């Protein structure tokens, strides 16, 4: 999932490419194939590793884009920051959340906790939309990370302190959805990458080493998992290296592609992520072939394009409304 696209004057073609390719993998493969019996082995160490890489890249991009603007930690600066980010995400998320409850994808408790943004602190979190909830929690803790990103040691200390606090909460107070621990470090890394030019220069200098390291780390998806502290920490190297590597290579790949198409997919990605399960469910209720191969074709050629179109329409319509509240578009 990606949050709504940046305004035209601040578009980043590499970020758009990452949003587009990762959303197509998550929605068009990872979430779509379980609806059919055609590919029983769709989940394996390689595809699991790609899933973690895609989600980590979304989180990295969120941190990177948040880090574009300086922030002050006074009431006015915090109000401006939270108002813009929550208005950009929360209303469409809330609509999707309510529809998840209406159509039985999430329980009433999950809907309420999702609306209050406490799902990650009261597992099990709702399917799919847990990721948006987690991103909004990261938004809540982002201001001090952005404010002190010019001092990377301090920013890492803040991020590390938050991680330790969350581990303590999980161990001694109440269990967490451990995915919030898994993706917090890559969110911090995204902010630092944006605010520290030297970090980007270093990553680009050793880009092929990063790529080789990523290939070596993909099998960690076999030993790591999302359901134990040990499993989370085993996966963290894969999460960090995959997001950094994909980001480093994104610009040079995106420059060879059709920019308007990539931008359109990136723009629709948030709406696509929010509503695709509802569309898949409706499409299957209307008609679903009996044969596995035909099921895959129906889902790919009918359900997925409709989901993409609806995601674009929903995002476009909401942006028109949000422009009245955020006239500067930031």
ROMAR-655809 format. One record per residue: x, y, z of N, C-alpha, C in turn. Coordinates in steps of 0.001 Angstrom, whole numbers. Layout:
<pts>
PT_X_Y_Z_X_Y_Z_X_Y_Z
...
</pts>
This chain:
<pts>
PT_833_-1180_0_0_0_0_862_1221_0
PT_405_2226_-694_1070_3510_-616_63_4563_-280
PT_518_5571_422_-352_6685_701_-545_7495_-563
PT_-1525_8412_-590_-1814_9143_-1805_-601_9824_-2403
PT_-626_9930_-3694_522_10464_-4417_821_11894_-4036
PT_2080_12240_-4139_2482_13608_-3881_1949_14513_-4978
PT_1917_15787_-4689_1459_16732_-5699_2403_16735_-6880
PT_1904_17222_-7996_2650_17100_-9245_4012_17746_-9188
PT_4121_18862_-8469_5390_19577_-8484_6464_18857_-7692
PT_6061_17857_-6889_7055_17198_-6038_7131_15694_-6311
PT_6686_15258_-7469_6672_13834_-7795_8102_13308_-7870
PT_8246_12092_-7470_9510_11389_-7575_9245_10144_-8401
PT_9854_10059_-9583_9546_8974_-10498_9939_7619_-9918
PT_11046_7576_-9194_11460_6330_-8571_10472_5861_-7521
PT_9977_6795_-6697_8983_6446_-5685_7697_5978_-6352
PT_7283_6654_-7413_6090_6220_-8149_6260_4798_-8673
PT_7431_4501_-9214_7689_3157_-9729_7590_2120_-8610
PT_8175_2420_-7460_8128_1479_-6354_6699_1275_-5868
PT_5935_2350_-5785_4528_2224_-5392_3780_1329_-6368
PT_4005_1564_-7658_3268_824_-8682_3625_-652_-8667
PT_4916_-965_-8671_5334_-2362_-8782_5007_-3135_-7514
PT_5147_-2491_-6370_4877_-3190_-5110_3384_-3416_-4905
PT_2550_-2439_-5277_1114_-2631_-5111_603_-3712_-6049
PT_1152_-3780_-7251_736_-4827_-8182_1128_-6207_-7658
PT_2275_-6297_-7018_2675_-7593_-6468_1776_-7983_-5287
PT_1575_-7057_-4346_787_-7377_-3154_-665_-7683_-3524
PT_-1281_-6814_-4318_-2695_-6990_-4660_-2877_-8023_-5768
PT_-2042_-7931_-6810_-2243_-8760_-7984_-1659_-10151_-7886
PT_-883_-10413_-6852_-367_-11762_-6642_-669_-12246_-5224
PT_-105_-11572_-4251_-164_-12086_-2887_-1589_-12150_-2341
PT_-2415_-11138_-2645_-3791_-11148_-2168_-4758_-11795_-3143
PT_-4396_-11870_-4400_-5324_-12379_-5411_-5298_-13898_-5530
PT_-4121_-14495_-5525_-4001_-15933_-5790_-4734_-16802_-4764
PT_-4790_-16437_-3477_-5529_-17284_-2536_-7021_-17441_-2852
PT_-7573_-16589_-3707_-8980_-16734_-4082_-9198_-17864_-5082
PT_-8135_-18420_-5615_-8251_-19504_-6586_-7485_-20726_-6103
PT_-7856_-21881_-6649_-7171_-23121_-6299_-6082_-23477_-7306
PT_-5812_-22576_-8236_-4923_-22902_-9354_-3461_-23010_-8944
PT_-3041_-22254_-7931_-1626_-22220_-7559_-1471_-22506_-6069
PT_-1609_-23749_-5647_-1522_-24069_-4215_-161_-23757_-3603
PT_878_-23702_-4423_2204_-23405_-3894_2613_-21956_-4082
PT_1628_-21062_-4139_1938_-19650_-4418_2797_-19028_-3319
PT_2674_-19525_-2086_3453_-18990_-968_4648_-19901_-715
PT_5840_-19414_-975_7070_-20156_-713_8124_-19166_-231
PT_9314_-19646_34_10324_-18764_623_10629_-17566_-274
PT_10588_-17765_-1590_10908_-16672_-2511_9783_-15641_-2563
PT_8548_-16110_-2732_7427_-15158_-2808_7172_-14496_-1457
PT_7432_-15230_-365_7339_-14611_968_8378_-13512_1114
PT_9601_-13793_649_10647_-12778_717_10280_-11535_-74
PT_9692_-11722_-1261_9246_-10580_-2060_8130_-9809_-1364
PT_7259_-10528_-676_6197_-9848_78_6793_-8914_1128
PT_7754_-9440_1889_8387_-8599_2908_9108_-7416_2273
PT_9754_-7650_1137_10453_-6562_455_9482_-5493_-10
PT_8322_-5900_-545_7336_-4938_-1036_6764_-4107_107
PT_6376_-4754_1190_5811_-4018_2317_6855_-3114_2962
PT_8086_-3607_3074_9155_-2780_3629_9399_-1549_2766
PT_9295_-1710_1455_9509_-577_541_8422_463_696
PT_7173_25_869_6088_971_1138_6389_1795_2386
PT_6826_1119_3449_7102_1809_4712_8277_2771_4540
PT_9315_2322_3856_10477_3171_3595_10051_4427_2842
PT_9245_4261_1805_8785_5410_1012_7947_6367_1856
PT_7145_5835_2773_6362_6699_3656_7275_7568_4506
PT_8302_6946_5098_9252_7721_5882_10001_8726_5034
PT_10423_8298_3852_11162_9175_2937_10335_10401_2563
PT_9066_10203_2221_8229_11323_1803_7890_12239_2973
PT_7718_11683_4152_7488_12524_5325_8696_13398_5619
PT_9877_12863_5336_11102_13595_5634_11394_14746_4704
PT_10543_14962_3692_10790_16066_2758_10720_17428_3426
PT_9854_17554_4421_9593_18858_5024_10103_18898_6456
PT_10744_19982_6807_11163_20184_8194_9930_20354_9072
PT_10091_20102_10356_8968_20204_11274_9433_20825_12577
PT_8567_21585_13194_8837_22111_14529_7952_21357_15516
PT_8447_21188_16732_7721_20395_17721_6861_21254_18638
PT_6512_22465_18189_5573_23294_18941_4150_22929_18531
PT_3135_23363_19277_1750_22984_18959_1326_23319_17537
PT_1736_24468_17027_1342_24854_15671_1948_23908_14632
PT_3236_23586_14780_3890_22704_13829_3319_21288_13874
PT_3042_20790_15083_2480_19454_15209_1068_19387_14661
PT_268_20434_14938_-1094_20458_14409_-1094_20454_12892
PT_-220_21241_12298_-139_21287_10835_260_19925_10271
PT_1240_19290_10910_1719_17989_10439_624_16943_10519
PT_1_16803_11681_-998_15750_11868_-2253_16014_11032
PT_-2628_17269_10929_-3828_17595_10154_-3658_17178_8703
PT_-2539_17534_8127_-2315_17222_6715_-2256_15707_6484
PT_-1494_15010_7318_-1306_13571_7076_-2570_12770_7355
PT_-3281_13091_8432_-4480_12329_8736_-5606_12626_7756
PT_-5730_13886_7327_-6748_14201_6327_-6444_13516_4998
PT_-5184_13285_4743_-4804_12660_3479_-5134_11165_3461
PT_-5175_10546_4622_-5329_9096_4690_-6610_8648_5404
PT_-6895_9241_6549_-7874_8653_7459_-9292_8524_6894
PT_-9868_9536_6253_-11263_9384_5801_-11496_8215_4848
PT_-10638_8047_3839_-10806_6908_2929_-10565_5589_3664
PT_-9601_5589_4554_-9343_4396_5370_-10564_4046_6205
PT_-11188_5047_6817_-12364_4799_7648_-13508_4241_6816
PT_-13697_4762_5615_-14738_4241_4729_-14475_2765_4414
PT_-13239_2439_4056_-12898_1045_3768_-13098_176_5000
PT_-12733_688_6151_-12868_-56_7398_-14332_-391_7683
PT_-15201_584_7513_-16634_356_7733_-17164_-688_6754
PT_-16754_-596_5501_-17200_-1569_4499_-16662_-2967_4805
PT_-15450_-3044_5347_-14913_-4340_5769_-15822_-4959_6827
PT_-16325_-4142_7743_-17229_-4637_8765_-18577_-5039_8201
PT_-19123_-4211_7316_-20433_-4477_6726_-20433_-5800_5963
PT_-19358_-6061_5237_-19313_-7257_4395_-18580_-8434_5037
PT_-18343_-8330_6347_-17856_-9480_7095_-16387_-9807_6945
PT_-15602_-8884_6418_-14163_-9135_6294_-13446_-8866_7614
PT_-13978_-7937_8400_-13433_-7621_9723_-14563_-7688_10744
PT_-14216_-8038_11982_-15214_-8104_13051_-15563_-6704_13554
PT_-16639_-6605_14314_-17031_-5308_14869_-15929_-4752_15767
PT_-15320_-5622_16561_-14229_-5174_17434_-13051_-4659_16615
PT_-12711_-5361_15550_-11611_-4924_14693_-11916_-3586_14031
PT_-13152_-3364_13655_-13533_-2086_13048_-13368_-954_14046
PT_-13862_-1159_15259_-13761_-110_16290_-12295_172_16615
PT_-11523_-875_16821_-10115_-681_17162_-9344_-76_15997
PT_-9718_-440_14776_-9093_168_13614_-9400_1650_13519
PT_-10635_2026_13803_-11017_3435_13764_-10272_4245_14815
PT_-9989_3621_15949_-9253_4287_17031_-7736_4183_16865
PT_-7296_3489_15800_-5878_3312_15486_-5120_2541_16562
PT_-5804_1592_17204_-5148_803_18248_-5045_-671_17859
PT_-5312_-987_16594_-5318_-2387_16170_-3992_-3083_16434
PT_-2884_-2390_16215_-1577_-3019_16379_-1252_-3299_17844
PT_-2026_-2674_18747_-1812_-2868_20175_-2849_-3814_20775
PT_-3721_-4338_19926_-4771_-5234_20396_-5043_-6304_19344
PT_-4070_-7169_19097_-4238_-8175_18047_-5327_-9187_18413
PT_-5896_-9846_17387_-5475_-9792_15977_-6015_-8562_15254
PT_-5139_-7900_14518_-5555_-6756_13702_-6346_-7258_12498
PT_-7130_-6364_11931_-7954_-6742_10782_-7078_-7104_9590
PT_-7570_-7970_8699_-6782_-8303_7514_-6586_-7087_6617
PT_-5483_-7022_5956_-5165_-6017_4932_-5015_-4610_5508
PT_-6064_-4100_6158_-6039_-2716_6620_-5123_-2511_7822
PT_-4610_-3587_8401_-3649_-3439_9494_-2468_-2585_9050
PT_-2102_-2699_7774_-926_-1981_7293_-1146_-468_7334
PT_-2342_-27_6967_-2649_1401_7002_-2677_1901_8440
PT_-3244_1088_9329_-3250_1457_10744_-1830_1634_11255
PT_-956_711_10903_436_789_11333_1115_2043_10795
PT_879_2369_9536_1481_3561_8954_1025_4810_9705
PT_-250_4870_10089_-739_6043_10817_-155_6119_12222
PT_105_4977_12839_825_4987_14118_2231_5553_13920
PT_2881_5151_12840_4205_5699_12537_4127_7213_12306
PT_3052_7673_11690_2876_9116_11507_2849_9823_12863
PT_2216_9195_13840_2101_9822_15156_3464_10008_15817
PT_4384_9094_15562_5702_9171_16203_6752_9806_15298
PT_6349_10206_14092_7317_10725_13122_7926_12085_13474
PT_7179_13050_14053_7746_14389_14239_9106_14450_14923
PT_9327_13786_16076_10680_13880_16654_11750_13227_15789
PT_11392_12184_15055_12361_11546_14165_12772_12499_13047
PT_11796_13216_12495_12096_14173_11423_12873_15361_11986
PT_12435_15832_13128_13058_17018_13723_14541_16804_14004
PT_14918_15602_14436_16311_15354_14818_17060_14495_13811
PT_16501_14364_12607_17158_13535_11590_18479_14127_11129
PT_18712_15435_11372_19997_16023_11009_21105_15526_11940
PT_20707_14908_13034_21661_14271_13941_21334_12778_13954
PT_21872_12022_13009_21438_10628_12815_21583_9750_14044
PT_22608_9975_14835_22780_9158_16042_21601_9355_16985
PT_21150_10612_17105_20018_10900_17981_18731_10308_17423
PT_18544_10425_16107_17345_9862_15487_17314_8345_15657
PT_18454_7689_15476_18530_6233_15675_18260_5889_17137
PT_18752_6718_18037_18515_6490_19462_17027_6598_19778
PT_16351_7587_19182_14910_7734_19402_14164_6522_18843
PT_14517_6148_17615_13886_4984_17011_14152_3714_17806
PT_15398_3538_18244_15743_2373_19052_15019_2363_20381
PT_14888_3558_20973_14156_3659_22236_12696_3270_22077
PT_12089_3709_20976_10703_3323_20699_10581_1816_20506
PT_11553_1236_19806_11534_-210_19567_11641_-972_20888
PT_12561_-552_21742_12727_-1206_23044_11463_-1048_23886
PT_10859_147_23846_9632_369_24607_8504_-538_24129
PT_8407_-716_22818_7366_-1586_22273_7622_-3049_22629
PT_8881_-3464_22609_9208_-4827_23028_8819_-5028_24493
PT_9144_-4043_25339_8772_-4128_26751_7262_-4195_26933
PT_6540_-3388_26164_5074_-3408_26215_4564_-4815_25868
PT_5134_-5386_24823_4706_-6715_24379_5004_-7774_25434
PT_6148_-7668_26083_6572_-8685_27032_5853_-8597_28368
PT_5597_-7375_28833_5159_-7220_30219_3803_-6568_30404
PT_3241_-5971_29366_1953_-5309_29541_869_-6016_28738
PT_999_-5995_27431_1_-6646_26574_651_-6963_25238
PT_288_-8099_24667_875_-8495_23392_515_-7509_22283
PT_1494_-7271_21414_1325_-6416_20252_1154_-7270_19003
PT_699_-6641_17936_890_-7209_16607_2346_-6918_16269
PT_3171_-7939_16212_4624_-7758_16135_5102_-7154_14829
PT_4216_-7041_13860_4618_-6409_12608_4974_-4935_12805
PT_4447_-4312_13851_4824_-2919_14117_6294_-2830_14514
PT_6816_-3863_15178_8240_-3914_15502_9068_-4177_14253
PT_8550_-5021_13393_9298_-5411_12196_9547_-4221_11277
PT_8539_-3349_11119_8640_-2289_10121_9041_-926_10688
PT_9097_-780_12006_9524_503_12576_10945_891_12138
PT_11937_-6_12183_13286_421_11783_13380_906_10346
PT_12643_305_9424_12733_739_8030_12021_2076_7822
PT_11045_2379_8660_10426_3704_8628_11437_4764_9052
PT_12167_4494_10116_13226_5415_10564_14283_5564_9475
PT_14646_4467_8842_15654_4510_7778_15183_5384_6616
PT_13908_5322_6264_13384_6157_5184_13508_7634_5491
PT_13214_8008_6728_13358_9412_7136_14821_9841_7073
PT_15706_9015_7586_17131_9349_7587_17685_9435_6169
PT_17212_8559_5299_17692_8569_3914_17339_9898_3246
PT_16172_10414_3554_15762_11688_2963_16528_12866_3558
PT_16764_12839_4853_17351_14002_5526_18880_13982_5533
PT_19474_12817_5243_20935_12683_5272_21440_12340_3874
PT_21918_13333_3149_22392_13105_1781_23547_12102_1742
PT_24347_12075_2776_25505_11166_2800_25065_9706_2810
PT_23914_9426_3421_23419_8054_3450_23036_7591_2047
PT_22369_8473_1302_22014_8137_-70_23233_7943_-949
PT_24216_8806_-776_25444_8689_-1565_26165_7379_-1262
PT_26190_6998_-1_26853_5754_392_26116_4544_-195
PT_24782_4559_-136_24000_3441_-674_24197_3307_-2180
PT_24227_4428_-2888_24418_4383_-4340_25827_3931_-4710
PT_26784_4250_-3876_28163_3839_-4139_28303_2320_-4055
PT_27567_1718_-3153_27666_270_-2945_26389_-447_-3392
PT_25759_61_-4455_24463_-464_-4874_24507_-1944_-5237
PT_25526_-2379_-5964_25581_-3772_-6377_25896_-4693_-5203
PT_26618_-4194_-4243_26844_-4975_-3022_25523_-5153_-2270
PT_24729_-4081_-2224_23413_-4164_-1591_22529_-5192_-2292
PT_22573_-5182_-3621_21769_-6133_-4376_22200_-7570_-4085
PT_23482_-7807_-4056_23977_-9145_-3730_23576_-9558_-2320
PT_23638_-8605_-1395_23254_-8898_-17_21767_-9219_71
PT_20967_-8506_-691_19532_-8779_-714_19252_-10206_-1183
PT_19919_-10614_-2238_19724_-11978_-2750_20094_-13013_-1685
PT_21163_-12749_-958_21584_-13676_95_20610_-13697_1270
PT_19933_-12557_1506_19046_-12452_2665_17632_-12945_2398
PT_17242_-13106_1137_15880_-13542_833_15487_-14833_1563
PT_16390_-15818_1697_15996_-17041_2413_15675_-16840_3889
PT_15936_-15652_4441_15542_-15402_5826_14033_-15527_6011
PT_13283_-15424_4901_11835_-15592_4990_11454_-17001_5424
PT_12410_-17941_5359_12161_-19313_5811_12262_-19392_7326
PT_13294_-18769_7899_13535_-18872_9337_12835_-17789_10137
PT_12638_-16611_9531_11961_-15526_10226_10452_-15647_10106
PT_9748_-14951_10993_8290_-14945_10928_7760_-13712_11638
PT_6458_-13460_11514_5840_-12266_12062_5225_-12495_13434
PT_5361_-13710_13985_4554_-14075_15141_5363_-14290_16412
PT_6664_-14077_16382_7482_-14189_17583_8566_-13131_17534
PT_9061_-12738_18697_10119_-11739_18731_11364_-12244_18011
PT_11697_-13509_18227_12860_-14071_17537_12667_-14020_16022
PT_11478_-14391_15564_11207_-14373_14135_11273_-12985_13548
PT_10796_-11991_14307_10824_-10600_13857_12255_-10122_13679
PT_13099_-10395_14666_14474_-9903_14587_15287_-10648_13531
PT_14921_-11887_13239_15566_-12602_12140_15230_-11981_10791
PT_14028_-11435_10672_13595_-10837_9404_14109_-9415_9200
PT_14479_-8732_10253_14828_-7316_10142_15930_-7019_9122
PT_17002_-7808_9041_18008_-7510_8009_17423_-7530_6597
PT_16551_-8495_6313_15903_-8551_5008_15044_-7320_4776
PT_14301_-6908_5775_13427_-5743_5661_14240_-4491_5331
PT_15299_-4259_6056_16100_-3039_5880_16842_-3038_4546
PT_17499_-4149_4231_18303_-4204_3006_17422_-4185_1762
PT_16287_-4871_1795_15428_-4923_608_14878_-3544_266
PT_14385_-2815_1246_13835_-1489_976_14910_-542_457
PT_16074_-559_1093_17166_321_679_17632_-14_-736
PT_17764_-1294_-1030_18234_-1715_-2350_17252_-1335_-3443
PT_15982_-1629_-3235_14974_-1303_-4247_14899_203_-4467
PT_15039_969_-3406_14983_2422_-3551_16174_2938_-4358
PT_17346_2374_-4106_18550_2818_-4813_18435_2568_-6316
PT_17849_1428_-6700_17757_1064_-8115_16505_1626_-8796
PT_15577_2180_-8028_14272_2557_-8581_14380_3621_-9669
PT_15158_4656_-9453_15214_5763_-10414_15717_5313_-11774
PT_16764_4503_-11794_17339_4096_-13079_16392_3159_-13840
PT_15576_2389_-13118_14586_1540_-13784_13408_2375_-14254
PT_12912_3257_-13385_11746_4071_-13711_11998_4954_-14922
PT_13229_5414_-15103_13550_6285_-16226_13378_5635_-17580
PT_13289_4306_-17606_13126_3587_-18864_11670_3204_-19133
PT_10781_3557_-18237_9387_3166_-18359_8521_4345_-18775
PT_7271_4045_-19116_6318_5073_-19520_5840_5819_-18282
PT_6356_7014_-18091_6144_7753_-16844_4663_7982_-16522
PT_3799_8380_-17489_2384_8603_-17146_1692_7342_-16619
PT_2021_6185_-17190_1412_4943_-16726_1861_4620_-15300
PT_3144_4780_-15044_3674_4529_-13703_3031_5484_-12698
PT_2913_6754_-13081_2314_7739_-12187_855_7416_-11906
PT_127_6954_-12913_-1283_6605_-12722_-1420_5441_-11745
PT_-597_4407_-11912_-653_3260_-11003_-294_3678_-9581
PT_706_4538_-9465_1107_5006_-8142_-4_5822_-7499
PT_-652_6654_-8301_-1727_7501_-7776_-2896_6661_-7277
PT_-3212_5596_-8004_-4354_4745_-7649_-4026_3740_-6555
PT_-2766_3635_-6159_-2333_2531_-5310_-3009_2528_-3945
PT_-3208_3685_-3348_-3814_3729_-2018_-5263_3256_-2076
PT_-6024_3804_-3011_-7408_3367_-3170_-7503_1902_-3551
PT_-6587_1439_-4402_-6559_38_-4790_-6336_-846_-3575
PT_-5392_-475_-2743_-5112_-1280_-1557_-6312_-1320_-616
PT_-6953_-185_-406_-8066_-114_536_-9253_-960_112
PT_-9578_-955_-1192_-10860_-1490_-1624_-10774_-2782_-2441
PT_-9566_-3292_-2724_-9494_-4415_-3649_-10156_-5682_-3105
PT_-10061_-5924_-1802_-10683_-7141_-1275_-12202_-7084_-1425
PT_-12768_-5914_-1276_-14213_-5754_-1466_-14605_-6030_-2917
PT_-13783_-5548_-3846_-14064_-5776_-5265_-13882_-7245_-5613
PT_-12816_-7857_-5133_-12608_-9281_-5381_-13809_-10088_-4887
PT_-14259_-9761_-3688_-15383_-10494_-3103_-16642_-10309_-3941
PT_-16893_-9070_-4380_-18074_-8808_-5199_-17972_-9496_-6554
PT_-16795_-9446_-7167_-16606_-10070_-8482_-16836_-11573_-8415
PT_-16360_-12195_-7349_-16545_-13635_-7188_-18010_-13973_-6931
PT_-18716_-13091_-6198_-20134_-13329_-5931_-20967_-13247_-7215
PT_-20577_-12382_-8131_-21311_-12217_-9388_-21074_-13398_-10314
PT_-19821_-13808_-10423_-19471_-14912_-11330_-18088_-15420_-10978
PT_-17930_-16746_-11015_-16605_-17305_-10772_-16485_-18631_-11500
PT_-15519_-18750_-12410_-15350_-20002_-13167_-15027_-21175_-12242
PT_-15257_-22376_-12734_-14989_-23569_-11951_-13536_-24016_-12044
PT_-12925_-23818_-13201_-11557_-24276_-13418_-10543_-23269_-12861
PT_-9450_-23796_-12268_-8465_-22937_-11631_-7823_-21937_-12557
PT_-7416_-22385_-13758_-6767_-21477_-14701_-7716_-20364_-15126
PT_-8982_-20698_-15338_-9968_-19689_-15711_-10236_-18728_-14550
PT_-10168_-19238_-13333_-10327_-18373_-12162_-9231_-17305_-12116
PT_-7996_-17750_-12370_-6873_-16807_-12370_-7076_-15738_-13439
PT_-7452_-16145_-14641_-7671_-15184_-15725_-8794_-14213_-15377
PT_-9859_-14715_-14797_-10988_-13854_-14425_-10560_-12825_-13370
PT_-9819_-13287_-12394_-9373_-12372_-11347_-8396_-11329_-11888
PT_-7465_-11776_-12757_-6453_-10862_-13291_-7009_-9890_-14318
PT_-7930_-10369_-15161_-8395_-9558_-16286_-9693_-8815_-16005
PT_-10395_-9191_-14941_-11658_-8526_-14614_-11594_-7877_-13225
PT_-11387_-8699_-12194_-11443_-8171_-10830_-10340_-7157_-10549
PT_-9107_-7465_-10978_-7994_-6551_-10703_-8138_-5220_-11445
PT_-8435_-5195_-12753_-8628_-3900_-13424_-9771_-3078_-12829
PT_-10871_-3735_-12458_-11972_-2998_-11835_-11521_-2399_-10508
PT_-10743_-3154_-9748_-10222_-2643_-8479_-9313_-1440_-8700
PT_-8490_-1526_-9726_-7590_-421_-10052_-8380_817_-10460
PT_-9401_624_-11292_-10222_1744_-11737_-10954_2383_-10560
PT_-11539_1552_-9710_-12254_2092_-8560_-11296_2795_-7607
PT_-10109_2233_-7415_-9129_2890_-6559_-8772_4267_-7070
PT_-8610_4380_-8384_-8307_5685_-8985_-9464_6659_-8792
PT_-10686_6189_-9063_-11863_7060_-8951_-12054_7530_-7510
PT_-11910_6615_-6560_-12071_6983_-5158_-11014_7993_-4735
PT_-9773_7777_-5165_-8707_8711_-4801_-8933_10076_-5428
PT_-9336_10068_-6688_-9564_11326_-7393_-10693_12120_-6751
PT_-11783_11411_-6456_-12916_12086_-5826_-12570_12630_-4459
PT_-11857_11836_-3677_-11505_12308_-2346_-10536_13480_-2401
PT_-9582_13437_-3318_-8633_14543_-3432_-9336_15850_-3753
PT_-10419_15766_-4550_-11186_16967_-4844_-11808_17553_-3590
PT_-12297_16677_-2707_-12868_17148_-1451_-11781_17668_-507
PT_-10681_16913_-432_-9609_17292_490_-8963_18611_111
PT_-9004_18959_-1178_-8396_20225_-1630_-9067_21427_-958
PT_-10317_21251_-547_-11005_22358_144_-10449_22568_1548
PT_-9946_21472_2128_-9379_21569_3482_-7890_21827_3460
PT_-7231_21404_2361_-5768_21565_2228_-5490_22289_899
PT_-5824_23569_798_-5706_24261_-480_-4306_24321_-1045
PT_-3288_24185_-193_-1911_24214_-710_-1457_22850_-1178
PT_-2302_21794_-951_-2000_20450_-1444_-919_19723_-704
PT_-393_20274_372_702_19617_1080_171_18727_2195
</pts>
